Amino acid sequence: MTGPTFDDPTYLEQVYAALFALLQGATFAAGVTLKTSMRAFMVPDQVAPEDMPALVLVEGPLHAEQKEIFGPAKWTFTAMAALYVRAEGTVAPRQKPLSVTTANLLIWGIQKAFETKPPYQKQTLGGLVAHAWIEGAVVPDVTSEQVLITVPIYMLAGPVS
């Protein structure tokens, strides 16, 4: 691994920057592409429709667990990827494509960004973490033409073994 190690003071920032880069590199079916991405929380109303689909990465709680009396703590970092999209057209059923269809394309593109080559290996964010993965409820909230998707992400910190 080149770059910061677990005991480097910039380690946490480097992990979140690598996660952000991974998410920005996601590819989506049917020609859907991200128009905006940011690491600062903004509600959907603060993002102009022409800047959507937008990816917003929000850093979440950090969890430290000490199992060994004199051993190192196990750190798990969390994040929430939020995707905002304003679906084109009118309200369903005449809307083309349907808002839920666009949401499904975005969800699966984010999921695929975590895939590794060869498949079924640990996602290490370039060697920064032991593993990064999606876990929990992935929620597509579709209200008329506005879609908000939240994707919970966990990262097990520490050296890659």
N, C-alpha and C positions, 0 to 999 in steps of 0.2 A: 504494500500500500504506500503510495506517495501522498503526502499531505498530512494533516493533523492526526495525531493519535489520540486515544481515549483521555490521556492526562494533559492534553494540550488545552490552554484556555480558550481557544477558538473552536474546539471540537463541536460543541452544541450548535453553533452557527453554521459550521460546515455541513453537519448532518441535515439541518433544515434546508440549506441551500441545495444540497444534492437531491433531496426529496422534491423540492420545487422544480429542479431541472428535469427529473424523471417525469413528473406530471406534465410539464410543458411539452415534453417530447411525445406525449400520447398521440396516437393516431385514431381516427374515428371513421367509420364506414359512411357511405353515401355522400362523401365530400364535405362532411361537417368538420370545421376547423375552429380552434380557439382564436378569438380576435384580441382578447385581453387576458393578461394573467398578472396577479399581484400577490404579495405576501402580507398585505394589510387588509384587515376586515373592512368590507363595505357592504351595506345592505343592497339588495337588487335595485331598489329605486335610485340609488346613487350611481349606478352604472347605466350609461346611455344605451338604448336598444341597439344602436349601430355598433357598439363595442361588445356585443354578445355574440356567441357564447363566451362567457368570461369564467376564468378559473381563479378562485380566491383560496389561498392556503392560510389557514389559521392554526397557529401553534397551540397545542393543548397542554393538559397537565403532564408533569413529569412524575413518575412513580419510582421511588427507591425502596428496595426490599433487602433487608439484612438478615440472611439465614444463618450464616456462620458468625460466631462471636468475633473472631479476629480476621475474617475474610473480607473481600471487597463486597460492596453493595451491588445488587443487580439493578440496573437502571432501565426503565422502559419509558421511551418518549412517545407522545401521542400528537396527532394533528388531525385536523378536519379539512378535507378538500371540499369546497363548495363550488358548484357549477351553476351559473346563472345563464338562462337562455330565454329569449323572447321568441316564441314560436310564430312563424309567419302565418298569415291567412286569418280566417275567421274562426269562430268557435266550432268545435267538432259538431256534427260528423262531416262537414264539408271541408274542414281544414286539411291541407295537404302540405307536408306530412302532418300527422297528428302530433300534438305536443308530447304524448307519451312515447311515441316512436322516436322522437328526437332525444328524449330523456334516456331511453334504452340504449341508443347509439353512444351517448356520452358515458353512461355507466360502464358499458362494456369496453369502451376505449380506455378508460382509467384502469379497469381491471387488467386489461392486456398490457398496460405499461409496466406492471409488476412481474410479468412473465420473464423468465430467464432462458438463456441459451447455454447449454442444453436445458430442456424443460425440467421443471420440478426441482430446481435448486433453490438455495437461499438467495433472496434479493438483498445484496449487501450495500447498495447505494455506492458502488465503486470501491468497496472495501472499507467503508466507514463504520458500518454497523454489522452485528452478527446476523440480523435478519430484519426486513421491513415487510409488512403485510397489511392487507385490508381485513378488518375484523369488526363485526357488529352490524347493526342495521344500516343498510344503504337506503336512504330515503329519497325517492323522487316525489316532490310536492308540486303537483300541477294544478294551477289555478288559472282558468281561462287560457290566456296566451303566455303567462309567466310560469317558468319552470325553475324550481330550486332543487338541486340535488346535493345531498350531503353524504360524504364518504369518510368513515372513520379509519384512521391509519395508525398502526403501532410500529415502533422500531425498538428492537432490543439492542441497547448500546453495548459497546465494548469491542475488543479486538475480534477480528474474524479468525476463526480457527479452521 
